[in-house]
Amino acid sequence: SPEFPLVGSGGRNAMAGPVYYTEDFKKAERAFPKYYDGKFLEYEWMRGWIMAVTMDKEGNYKSMERFMPSYKFSNPMDMEFAENGDLYMLEYGSGWFTANDDARLIRIEYNGGNRKPQIEMAADKLGGSIPLSINLTSKGTKDPDGDNLKYEWTVVSKDKKGFKKTFKQGDANVILKKAGIYQATLTVTDGKGGISTQSMEVSAGNEPPVLSFDMPKSNKTFFFANKSFDYEVKVKDKEDGSLADGRITPEQVSVKIDYLPEGYDKVEIAQGHRSADTKIKGLKLIEASDCKSCHKRESKSIGPSYLQVAGKYKGSKTALETLTKKIIAGGSGSWGEVPMAGHPQLSTDDAAEMTRYILSLSNEADKSLPIKGSFTTKITSKDKGFGTYILRAAYEDQGANGIPALTSEQTFTLRNAKVAMHSFDKYEDVNKMSFGGNALCIPTKSGSYMVLSKTDLALITQVEIMAATPIAQLNAAGGKIEIHLDSPTGKIVGESPFLEPSDAAGFGGKPTSISIAPTEGLHDVYIVFQNPKSEGRSLMVVLAVEFKTADVPNASKSAELPKANIEDYAGKYKMTGLPFEYIEVSVKEGKVIMNAGGNNGEVTPTDTPDKYDASGRAMLQFVRNDGNKVTGMKMEAMGMSFEGKKE
């Protein structure tokens, strides 16, 4: 915003860090300089920065500045000062709900003299069956003072039973022939007293599972409301077998698809995904015990079925504690005469995981999806359509050769094919503005562009762009729109005809459909605006961008949806952003009639439930609440969107 330009733009999730007080670190080895005394550190999860905020004696805001401006933090989520003056931070990593390579605990220390080398280290694999060949690299390691660096890799077995190898070079290959956990440590020196060390753990003896989340004939970047896509999860593991051969069962695989509305708490969704993993862990523990001799999942055996137990204790706040104790200690009387044997060898944590799995069987919302199926995307009545679908599948193997279990997972995030104008990943010479509550973009010169990073264009046949070229309001020069891959001068996969300047008043744009050449793989998609003769004038106003596929049959046919009662629409809607306050809807002789600012006319149904066409001038989407009652209206007209609440 103009008031706080330093914070940048994009998604937002600001968090409060500590206030640094010099007096708390008088004896610290590496205290921050006195300059930071009394400054409040705030950090931004989405945008990856830390700000040092200065306040007056009353605690009122005075100013802010970037802390470590040259470093892009990878989704910081917590920070705290240690007694020695170092600042520790947890970085979540760049991907949602995944085992991110850049998820880490980092330490920030103040050094006013020779700066230590900055280590980057990696391995081509962190685990596998034996013999295990691993390539280690220090690529990316650098010294901030430009000093010549020396490297040393040390690989040792964590059980300290003799394995140790040292390599005095930046890159190294090591072969591990015995099962076990190993630690690979890289030490880098600059010859001036600066020494940096970093380690990572490697496990030999258990090959990680291989999981694929296949979406055949589907796009892996966009979802299309009320359309279906097919999916299939495949898993194979060198030690455990595979889903295909039946040695891995579908119940052992976690599959979740959730919708994340704009502004929704990502942590809550993440907890839902992880809860499915937890239940699978409980199932694994049950299968490894003697439970199957007395219990079955669905039918009664010597003891009750797991479904019977889940049903009996559904909603009980004490069920987890009660059943955990009973699994360990045993019991009788709850389900008849036959006593239940105790399992004193189980830890409380393991017994609790088993209990969580059993209790989860009564909660449909927590259940994992089938490993193969079809899913229909929907947008809730409370959402504006700029949310994300998160698809995730995970499998944890059984472990092997004394090596702990390893997990493999795959995640996709699908965004709405109607892209919010202010949610592109990068803008160059494009002004972002709002008008009447709608987000707009204005390319200010020839060669201006907007970018969507790592975008899948599979099945995308056209991009529809709503644009206006008003002379009166903008002195627009007009221009053509090009779709480039990977750079603003990269391969062109589609372009529009020249959009001529218009004498029409207002920002009422017209849709321009740009055909897209068949494109496979992920690309940075550049929407470039061109007019070499613009002579310093802005080209146009862009009101909407939508990616479209060919009109293929929908797996979820509209006939399967309940037919709407058109009487539900009748009423008075208080609108925002329009020159008149209300839109009135009535039903006459089986027809839906709209009165908008004194203009009466019939609106006709479309193929989308609750969506009506106002003779091509506007589209009406009636909004229902969770009880299926019509509570509002969204109207799209002139490339803009307006909302109304039913009174």
Secondary structure as GFF3:
##gff-version 3
##sequence-region A 1 647
A	DSSP	three_ten_helix	5	7	.	.	.	ID=ss1
A	DSSP	beta_strand	14	19	.	.	.	ID=ss2
A	DSSP	three_ten_helix	22	25	.	.	.	ID=ss3
A	DSSP	three_ten_helix	34	36	.	.	.	ID=ss4
A	DSSP	beta_strand	40	44	.	.	.	ID=ss5
A	DSSP	beta_strand	49	55	.	.	.	ID=ss6
A	DSSP	beta_strand	61	67	.	.	.	ID=ss7
A	DSSP	beta_strand	76	81	.	.	.	ID=ss8
A	DSSP	beta_strand	87	91	.	.	.	ID=ss9
A	DSSP	beta_strand	104	108	.	.	.	ID=ss10
A	DSSP	beta_strand	122	123	.	.	.	ID=ss11
A	DSSP	beta_strand	127	128	.	.	.	ID=ss12
A	DSSP	beta_strand	132	137	.	.	.	ID=ss13
A	DSSP	beta_strand	150	157	.	.	.	ID=ss14
A	DSSP	beta_strand	164	167	.	.	.	ID=ss15
A	DSSP	beta_strand	172	176	.	.	.	ID=ss16
A	DSSP	beta_strand	180	189	.	.	.	ID=ss17
A	DSSP	beta_strand	195	204	.	.	.	ID=ss18
A	DSSP	beta_strand	210	214	.	.	.	ID=ss19
A	DSSP	beta_strand	222	223	.	.	.	ID=ss20
A	DSSP	beta_strand	228	237	.	.	.	ID=ss21
A	DSSP	beta_strand	241	242	.	.	.	ID=ss22
A	DSSP	three_ten_helix	250	252	.	.	.	ID=ss23
A	DSSP	beta_strand	253	260	.	.	.	ID=ss24
A	DSSP	alpha_helix	266	287	.	.	.	ID=ss25
A	DSSP	three_ten_helix	291	293	.	.	.	ID=ss26
A	DSSP	alpha_helix	306	312	.	.	.	ID=ss27
A	DSSP	alpha_helix	319	329	.	.	.	ID=ss28
A	DSSP	alpha_helix	348	360	.	.	.	ID=ss29
A	DSSP	three_ten_helix	364	366	.	.	.	ID=ss30
A	DSSP	beta_strand	372	376	.	.	.	ID=ss31
A	DSSP	beta_strand	388	396	.	.	.	ID=ss32
A	DSSP	beta_strand	407	416	.	.	.	ID=ss33
A	DSSP	beta_strand	418	419	.	.	.	ID=ss34
A	DSSP	beta_strand	426	428	.	.	.	ID=ss35
A	DSSP	beta_strand	430	435	.	.	.	ID=ss36
A	DSSP	beta_strand	438	443	.	.	.	ID=ss37
A	DSSP	beta_strand	448	456	.	.	.	ID=ss38
A	DSSP	beta_strand	460	468	.	.	.	ID=ss39
A	DSSP	alpha_helix	471	474	.	.	.	ID=ss40
A	DSSP	beta_strand	480	485	.	.	.	ID=ss41
A	DSSP	beta_strand	492	495	.	.	.	ID=ss42
A	DSSP	beta_strand	510	515	.	.	.	ID=ss43
A	DSSP	beta_strand	522	530	.	.	.	ID=ss44
A	DSSP	beta_strand	541	549	.	.	.	ID=ss45
A	DSSP	three_ten_helix	558	560	.	.	.	ID=ss46
A	DSSP	three_ten_helix	566	569	.	.	.	ID=ss47
A	DSSP	beta_strand	571	575	.	.	.	ID=ss48
A	DSSP	beta_strand	582	588	.	.	.	ID=ss49
A	DSSP	beta_strand	591	596	.	.	.	ID=ss50
A	DSSP	beta_strand	599	605	.	.	.	ID=ss51
A	DSSP	beta_strand	611	614	.	.	.	ID=ss52
A	DSSP	beta_strand	618	624	.	.	.	ID=ss53
A	DSSP	beta_strand	630	637	.	.	.	ID=ss54
A	DSSP	beta_strand	640	646	.	.	.	ID=ss55
###
